């Protein structure tokens, strides 16, 4: 399969990742990058993906605590 076949003409790699959470349904996501396998091996790609979630979760938790975001029901 080529990069054009998946709709991302500059893609060098694509992967499917299944996230497993205790007590929750598994979540399957697609990962796409323009870096080659030599530039971004699988282990480093997984580590980068996990670190990105840590940043997002940490930021959300701080904002939620300081702004009481989850308590507010007005959207």
Legacy VTK file of the C-alpha trace (Angstrom):
# vtk DataFile Version 3.0
C-alpha trace
ASCII
DATASET POLYDATA
POINTS 75 float
0.000 0.000 0.000
1.361 3.434 -0.893
1.029 6.738 0.929
-1.384 7.980 -1.733
-3.599 4.909 -1.183
-4.266 5.954 2.422
-4.799 9.615 1.516
-1.569 11.003 2.968
0.878 11.628 0.106
3.838 12.457 2.380
3.405 9.508 4.758
6.467 7.303 5.201
4.984 5.033 7.878
1.532 4.093 9.124
0.637 1.987 12.142
-2.404 0.762 14.010
-2.243 1.018 17.800
-4.664 -0.592 20.256
-4.777 1.130 23.639
-5.890 -1.002 26.556
-7.255 0.626 29.695
-8.226 -1.265 32.839
-12.001 -1.220 33.194
-12.545 0.424 29.801
-13.143 -0.719 26.247
-10.052 -1.062 24.036
-9.415 1.848 21.667
-7.750 1.364 18.263
-6.168 4.392 16.578
-4.124 4.992 13.454
-0.709 6.635 13.517
0.860 8.278 10.463
4.253 9.970 10.138
6.446 11.374 7.392
9.576 10.071 9.138
11.216 6.932 7.787
11.719 3.809 9.879
15.421 4.694 10.225
14.476 8.132 11.621
11.666 6.872 13.857
11.855 3.179 14.813
8.763 1.507 16.291
9.943 1.649 19.929
10.703 5.373 19.705
7.379 6.024 17.957
5.478 4.294 20.767
7.438 6.212 23.411
6.693 9.538 21.685
2.986 8.654 21.490
2.852 7.833 25.207
4.692 11.038 26.160
2.257 13.140 24.126
-0.650 11.766 26.171
1.181 12.503 29.410
1.541 16.150 28.437
-2.112 16.451 27.444
-3.424 14.695 30.559
-1.168 16.705 32.892
-2.261 20.010 31.373
-5.945 19.082 31.506
-5.714 17.978 35.135
-4.120 21.271 36.214
-6.672 23.361 34.332
-9.545 21.269 35.663
-8.412 21.646 39.261
-7.771 25.392 39.014
-10.870 26.269 36.934
-13.279 23.565 38.220
-13.974 22.721 34.583
-15.537 19.285 35.178
-17.971 20.653 37.762
-19.439 23.168 35.326
-22.366 21.707 33.357
-22.807 24.780 31.111
-21.196 24.253 27.705
LINES 1 76
75 0 1 2 3 4 5 6 7 8 9 10 11 12 13 14 15 16 17 18 19 20 21 22 23 24 25 26 27 28 29 30 31 32 33 34 35 36 37 38 39 40 41 42 43 44 45 46 47 48 49 50 51 52 53 54 55 56 57 58 59 60 61 62 63 64 65 66 67 68 69 70 71 72 73 74
